[in-house]
Amino acid sequence: MTQIHRQPVLYVIACGGRPAADLPGFVEDCQARGWDVCVIATPSALKFIDRERLATLTGHPVRHDYKQPDEPDVLPPADAMVVAPATFNTINKWAYGVSDTLALGLLNEAVGLGLPIVALPNPNVALARHPAFAESVTRLRAWGVTVLFDPGTLPLPAPDSGPQAGAVFPWQALASALPPPRTLREDG
């Protein structure tokens, strides 16, 4: 029996916020830490990301929609997931089990599988104060999701702040919160 060593796989779930445009630098940081990175985008994230650049950088297509059940999956299975930037909408839907996008479906499955997940919500300061958002963050944390949300230490954008929203997104805090990758063994 042969053992195959494979690089651990990190799914980066990108939501529709301005910081998603800065994903390439984060992807490179994760790769330097030993992760094989795959990017999955919500439909709204497609407005912000450069799919071709991310596909070239990762060596994997950027997925954004469900595949047909009889089609093979083009991505390797995830060992951990990151949600960045995690929008108000995604956090609230995820906390109630909604799977109306590929990204949410994968996140809901990951919770059920017990995969490590780190989410960095980036709502504007007004949405961060909404009672549903606080409840959703609490629910996700209770399920074992690492939710990096502390407006006292991690800045939030003002409503309608545009490009400045990307400047305050704490990519380094997110990278530091990732579990360390480890080489996985598979019997072959």
N, C-alpha and C positions, 0 to 999 in steps of 0.2 A: 504494500500500500504506500503510495507516495503522498507526502504532505506538501501542499501548496501554500505559500505565504502570499497574502495579498495586503495591499495597502488599505487602511481603514477609510471608509467612505463617509463624507460629510455632505448632507443635503443642505444647501443654503436656500431657504424659502424667502424670496424677495416680494415684498408687498408694494403697493402703489404710493410710495412717498418719495420726496425729492432725494433723500439719502441713497436710494437704490441706484442712482446714477454713479455712485462711488463704489459700487461692488467690486470692480476689478482689483483695487488695492487690497481689500479685505480677502478676496479669493487668493491672491498671491501670498498674503500673510499666512493663511490657513495651509496652503500648499507647502510653504517653508517649514511649517510645524509638523508636516508629515501626513496631511490629509489628501485624499483623492476627492476633489470637490465637484459636486454636481449642482447646478442652479435650476430651481423651479420657481417660476414667476406666477403671481396672480395675474388675471387679465389686466388689472389697473397698473401693475408694475411694468408692463410692456411699454408704457409711455415714457418710462424713465431709463430703462436699461438698454445697453448695446448688446443685443443677442449674439451677433456675429463675433464680437470681441470676446464675450464670455465663453462662447463655444470654442473658440480658438484657444483661449487661455486654459480651459479645463479639459479639453479633448472630448467633451460630451455635448450633445445638443442641449439647448435650454428648453425645458419642457414647460408648457403652460396649460395644457388641456389633457383630459383623459384620453387614453388610447382605446382602441377596440379590444374587447376581451381576448380575441384570438391572435392579436398582434404581440410579438415578443417585446419585452421591455428593453429600451435602449440604454437604460441606466442601471448600474449595479445597485444592489440593495444597500440601504443606508445603515450605518452603524451609529450615527448621531445626526441631529438636526439643529439648525440655527434658523431663527426667524428674524430677518433684519432688512429693512426696518419693519417692525410689526405695527400695522396700522390699527386704529381704533376699531374699524370694521372687522378686521381679521381676528383680533383678540376677542371681541364680543361673540362673533359667530363660532369660533373655535371652542370657547368656553361652554357653549350650548350644543356642541356636537354637530354643527352644520357642516356638510361636506359638498357644497355647491360649486367648488372649484377643485382642481387637482391638488393645489397647495393645501387646502383645508382637509381634503380626503387623506392625504399623506400624513398630515399632522395628527388627525384623529386616529389613524392606524398606529402611528408611532406611540401615542399615549397608551393604546391598548397593548402594544408590544413591550412597553417599558423601556423604550429607547431614551437615551439622554437627549434632552431638548433644552436649548437656551433661547429665550426670546427677549428681544430688546424693543419694547414698545416706544413709539415716537409720535404720540398724538400731540396736537398743539395744546397749549396750557388750558384752554377752555374745555376741550374734549377730555383731557386728563381728569378734570373735576367732575365729570358726569358720573352719577351713582352706578350706572350699569358697568362702566369701565372698571371702577374699583372692585365691584363684585366679580367681574370676569377675571381680573388679575388674581384675586383671592382663590377662585375656583381652580385656575390653572396651577397655582402654587400648591394647592392641596393635592393635586394629581401628580406631583413630583416634577413639574416643569420649572426650570430655573427662569424666573421672570426678573430681568434687570430693570426694575422701575423704582426709582427714588428721585423725585424731582428736586430734592435737597442737594443731591450730589451729581445727578445726571441731568443736564439742562434739556429743556423742552422748547420747541419753537413757538413763537407767537402765532396766532391765527394769520393766515395769508402772508407768511414771511418769505415765500418763494425760495430762491437759491440759498438764502441764509440758513434755511432749515438743514441743509447738508453740512454746513460749517459747524454746527453744534452737535452733530451725531457722534456719540462716543464709541467709535470703532475699536479703539484699544481696550476699553472696558469689556467689550463683547469678546474680543480675541482672548483676553485673560480669563474669561469665565468658561471657555470651552474645556471639555474634558481632554486630557492628553490622549493623542492617538496611540494606538498600539498595533503592532503587526498581528494580523489574525491568521489563524491556521485553519485550513480545510483539508479533510482527508480526500484524496483523489484516487 
